Each structure stands twice: as C-alpha cells, then as structure tokens.
Amino acid sequence: MVLDNLNTHTIASLYEAFDPAMARRLAEKLEIHYTPKHGSWLNMAEIELSVLSRQCMNDYFENADQLAQRIEAWERKRNDEQTSIDWRFTTADARIKLRKLYPSI
C-alpha cells in the first residue's frame, strides 16, 4: 500500500476503525510504503489524472487509438508549457480536513 507521508496514515488507524483482532489481521497483511516527505507524488499523480480527465477526455472516442493520440497531444502540450503543481497541502491542513476520519486520541 502506498500512502502519503502524513502523520494521519498509520497502522493505529486500523485499530480506531476495527476491533483489535480484525485490525491486527489487516495490519499483518499490509506492506506500507510512504511517499517522500519533501513532495507528495501520489497526490500530484491524482491531480494530473484529474486535469487529464477534465481537459482531454470529455469527448467520445471511436477507438483506443483516438484516445491515445489525444492523450499524447495533451501530454506534449503540458510538457512544452512545463506545467507544474504548486503543492500547498500541509500536515496541519490534513488534520483539519480529515479530522473526522482520524480523530485524535
């Protein structure tokens, strides 16, 4: 499992959501990999896919080749323009936004 490197993403969350026996069973099956602290590449990928969907995939495509051509053109344009993401979501923001999912003890 790949998770953002926020303090809210821990095995302890399983124990808050499930009874101890189930939480332990789930925890033993998981291999967790955290994203780097200096940048959230997982969220950046999600943002890029969202932009792709909105800007490129709102038409009907006759076949997969048409779709692939459209995506390639979109990708070239984004790369030529050197489009980037200004990531501003902090751990403090996450604690506020996700407080219902990850209550503090």
JOQUISUL-V674947 format. One record per backbone hydrogen bond with DSSP energy under -0.5 kcal/mol. CO is the residue of the C=O (numbers start at 1). NH is the residue of the N-H. Records with the same first field share a line. If there is no record, write none. Layout:
CO: NH / NH
//
This chain:
1: 3 / 33
3: 35
4: 6
6: 9
8: 10
10: 13
11: 14 / 15
12: 16
13: 17
14: 18
19: 23
20: 24
21: 25
22: 26
23: 27
24: 28
25: 29
26: 29 / 30
27: 30
30: 32
33: 3
36: 39
39: 41
40: 44
41: 45
42: 46
43: 47
44: 48
45: 49
46: 50
47: 51
48: 52
49: 53
50: 54
51: 55
52: 56 / 57
53: 57
63: 67
64: 68
65: 69
66: 70
67: 71
68: 72
69: 73
70: 74
71: 75
72: 76
73: 77
74: 78
75: 79
76: 80
77: 81
78: 83
79: 82
85: 87
88: 90
90: 94
91: 95
92: 96
93: 97
94: 98
96: 99
98: 101 / 102
//
